[in-house]
Amino acid sequence: MRHRPGRLQRHQGRRYGRGVYHRRNETETCLAQSADMSVRTEKVASLVKEVISEIFQHHFRMEEYGLMTVTEVRMSPDLKTAKVFVSIFGDEERKKKTLALLEVEKKTVRGELGRNLRMKFTPNLMFFLDDTLDHAMRIEDLLNKIRKDSPPQEE
């Protein structure tokens, strides 16, 4: 039986993908596919983090950019965008200057990343300043100040 193009009849029941679904609520997303994607995304993010760290070591001079460390990379689910969190040693002016220089060199870093990764698409890079260490130091200072100011407790 021939069908007109675009008019192919389908089974009236609902078809599911190859993944594992909950039996109680079949409208939920596939468990196996979502779990695999998050693991894959994490693996790609760690690989991108390693490669970008190597690029920073080999292609950027410390005198010009300062001491930079890639602390975290977050990938989008489609692996086309990477948020790169960078920790920069120095004062606020130095951090802003280095972040601006990274924005200028974004194409160079992306090109090197594409040469070192075997992926269909090289992710677009977005650089962010990671101030987690600054927050941790500030909290530690506050805790030390509280310990100093409080009277010693007797047991």
Secondary structure, DSSP 8 states (H G I E B T S, - for coil): ----TT-----SS----SS---SS-TTS--HHHHHHHHHHHHHHHHHHHHHHHHHHHHHS-HHHH-SEEEEEEEE-TTSSEEEEEEEE-S-HHHHHHHHHHHHHTHHHHHHHHHHH---SS--EEEEEE--HHHHHHHHHHHHHHHHHHS-----
